[in-house]
Amino acid sequence: MGVRSCCRAGVHCGAGSRRKQQQCRGGGLLVLFLLLAAAAVPARGQRSDGVVIAQADLQGLQAIRQALVDPRGFLAAWNGTGLDACSGGWAGIKCAQGKVVAIQLPFKGLAGALSDKVSQLTALGGSASTTTSSGARINLAYNNLSGVVPTSLTSLPFLESLQLNNNNLSGVIPPTIGNLRLLHDLSLASNLISGSIPDGTGNATKLGKLDLSDNLLGGSLPESLCSLTLLVELNLDGNDIVGHIPACFDGLKNLTKLSLRRNVLDGEIPATIGNLSALSLFDVSENNLTGEIPASLSGLVNLSSFNVSYNNLSGPVPAALSNKFNSSSFLGNLQLCGFNGSAICTSASSPLTAPSPPVPLSERRTRKLNKRELIIAVAGILLLFFLLFCCVFIFWRKDKKESSPPKKGAKETTTKTVGKADSGTDTGGDGGGKLVHFDGPLSFTADDLLCATAEILGKSTHGTVYKATMEDGSYVAPRVVMLELLTGKSPGDTTNGLDLPQWVASVVEEEWTNEVFDLELMKDAAAGSETGEELVKTLKLALHCVDPSPPARPEAQQVIRQLEQIKPSIAVSAASSFTGEPSHTTATATSVTDETKSTITE
C-alpha cells in the first residue's frame, strides 16, 4: 500500500519506515491546503464574489440611492463605506470582480427618479472577461419612479435587459437606444412616455422582446423595426400610433406575438403578415384599418389568438379563420361578413354561414381608454363639475342677497313729496291741477294723501311744498290747509312755541277769536254778520279736522258736505284744496260777534 493509500485509509504504515511517515504527513497537509483554497473561491452563479466594490461603481450606486425615495426601507443598508456592497449586504446588487453587473429591485415601492449616474456602472451588463450564470440587467419594474428615462443608460454597451415597466416615467425614449447592441429585453410598458419610437431602435439587433405598450407614444411605426430579425415579441398596445403597418414585417421570421391593438393605425393589413409562420398571436383590434382580411393569414397554422375587431374592415372572412375563431375576433366591422353572427356574404366564393342571434351587449368587448384619453376625460369631468359648482354658487348668492332682510334703521314708511299749487297759478304739464305722482310707480288717492301726516318744506311763488308721510288714520296735512286759509299763517310757523293747530286752539279757548282770522278776511267782515258766522263755523270744522285723536276726525267727503251746508262757495274752495283744482272764489266776511265766539267754544 502506498503512502496516499495508507493515509487515506488511516492504516498505520509501520514504525520501521520513517520516510513513509513523513510522506504521509506531507500528503495530508497538501489535501488540507487544497480544501481551503476551494472554499475561498465562490461557486459559479452565486450572488456576489466578496471582492470590495470599485470606487466608481460605489459612487454610482450612492448617486442612485440619493435620487430614489425608499418608503419601505429596502435600501436601508445602502450606506457607509460600501465594503459590503458586493458581499450581499446591499439589497438588489450583484457584482462580479468588484463591478456591479445587475440592479434588481422590482416591486419595492420605490419612488423618485433614476439618476443619470447609472452610467458610472461601466461593467453593467457584463464584459468579455465576466463569467456569470445570468445576463446582467437593470430591473426596476412595478415601482413608482418618475422623471425621464436617462439617456446615460444608452452608454452601457453590455446591458442585456432593461425593465422599467409599470412606473410613472415620462419624456421620450432616448434616441440613442439603439446603442445597446447586446440588449435583448426592453420593457418600458405602462408609463407616460410620449414622442415616437426612435428610428435607431432597429440598431439594437439583439432584441428579442420589445414592449412599449400603454404609453402616450405617437408617430408612425419606423421601418427600422424590420431589422430586428431576432424579435420574438412586439407589443405596442394602447398608444396613439398612426399610419400603416409596414409590409416589411414579414422579415421578422422569429416573431410569435404581434400586438398593435388600441392605436390609430389605418390602411390595410399587409398580406405579407401571412409569411410569419411562427406567429401565434396577432391582435390589431380597435384601430382604423380598412380593406379585407388577407387570405394569406389562413396559412398561419400556429396562430392561436386572432383579433381584428372594431376596425373598418369589409368583405368576407377567410373560411379557415371564421371556423377557428369565434365572433368576438371580428365584431365591430360593419361591412365584414362570413363569420358567426354576421350577415351572409353575397359572393359565390365566400363561405355561407347562417346568421346567429346577435351577441348580448354585456358580452361585447368595449374599447379601453389609454392613459392620454383617460387624463383628458378626467380633466373634462372635473371642469364640468367646476362649472356646475360656479353656477350653483352664483344662484345661491343671488338668492341669498334677494332674501336678506333690510338693514336696521331703514324707514318702514313711504315718504312722498307733493306740491300744492297756489290759487290762480299754472300747475304746468298735463296734470291740469290734478294729483300727480312724482316718485316711482306708487299709487295713492287724494283720500290717502289727506290721511298722511305732513310737515312744510318751504314756499315759493308756485305754492307751498309739504312732506307727507303715508300712515293709516292720519288726516293732519289736508286739514292744516283749511287752518292756513283761515288764518293766513303757514303750518310751519310757530307762535309762542305752538304750531298752527295748537295756537288756534289756544286762542279760541281764551275767546280771542278775532285774532285767529286773516286780516284780509276781517276787512271783508264789514260786509255783513252772515260772513262772520260762516267763518266761525268753518274754523270750528277746521279744528275738528285736526283733532288729536285720528278716529275723531271726519272723512274728506264729510268735510265737503259740512262746507256746503255752511256756504256753497266755501265748499268749492275747499274741494279745490283737496283735489288740487285751482279756485278763484273769494268769500265775503262779516263782523264776529259775541254769539259767534260762544259757538266756537262749544
Secondary structure, DSSP 8 states (H G I E B T S, - for coil): --HHHHHHHT----TT-HHHHHHHHHHHHHHHHHHHHHHHS--TT-S-------HHHHHHHHHHHHHEE-TT-TTTTS-TT-TTTTTT-STTEEEETTEEEEEE-TTS--EE---GGGGG-TTTT--TT---SS--EEE--SS---SB--GGGGG-TT--EEE--SS--BSB--GGGGG-TT--EEE--SS--BSB--GGGGG-TT-SEEE--SS--BSB--GGGGG-TT--EEE--SS--EE---GGGGG-TT--EEE--SSEEEE---GGGGG-TT--EEE--SSEEEE---GGGGG-TT--EEE--SSEEEEE--HHHHHHS-GGGTTT-TEEESSTTS----STTS----------GGGS------HHHHHHHHHHHHHHHHHHHHHHHHHHHHHHHHHS---TT--SS-EEEEEEE-TTS---TT-TTS----STT----HHHHHTSEEEEEEEETTEEEEEEE--TT--HHHHHHHHHHHH---TT--BTTB-HHHHHHHHHHTT-GGGTS-HHHHHHTBT-HHHHHHHHHHHHHHHHHT-SSGGGS--HHHHHHHHHHH-HHHHHHHHHHHH----------B---HHHHHHHT-
